[in-house]
Amino acid sequence: MIRKNSLFCKLIRIKSSSKSLFDSFMAGFRPEMESCPVCGASHSCTTHASYERNLIDFIQGRPVYHTIKVIRVICSCGHTHAILPDLIIPYNTYGVFFILRVIAEYLLHQHSIEYLCVRFSITHSMLYRWYGLFLEHKSL
C-alpha cells in the first residue's frame, strides 16, 4: 500500500480560521445539554464564568493573533469545566490548523526548515516537537 499525505495538501487550501470555527461552535453551544465528565450527570451544567486566552492562526500567508472567550460551566456536583472544541489545544496558544499547516508544509519539502520557521514565527525546536507529536499520534 502506498499512502500519500493528500489531506495535508487540502489543509493548505482551507479558508476557515480556528477563530471562526471556534465562534461558530460557541454560537450553538448549550451548557444545559452537557454531561459532567466527573459525576456523569446529564443536563446539570450551567454557565459559571469565562476567561480570555490567545489563539494564533495562519491566515492569508501570515500568523494572526486572536483573543477568544472560553466559557466555563459548573455542574450540580460543584466541579467546573472549560469548554474547548477540538480545534483548540488545551494549554497551547497555537490552533490545530496552524500546527497542521506547519507540518503540511514541512512534509511537502518545498522550503527549508529555516524558511518555515521564519514564515510561521516559530523556533526549530517547536517545529520538530510538533512533527514528533504528529508521528506519535499518527500511529494511534
Buried (B, 14 or more C-beta within 10 A) or exposed (E): EEEEEEEBEEBEEEEEBBBEBBEEBBEEBEBEEBEBEEEEBEEBBEBBEEEEBEBBBBBEEEBBEBEBEBBBBBBEEEBEBBBBEEBBBEEBEBBBBBBBBBBBBBEEEEEEEEEBBEBBEBEEEBBEEBBEEBEEEEEE
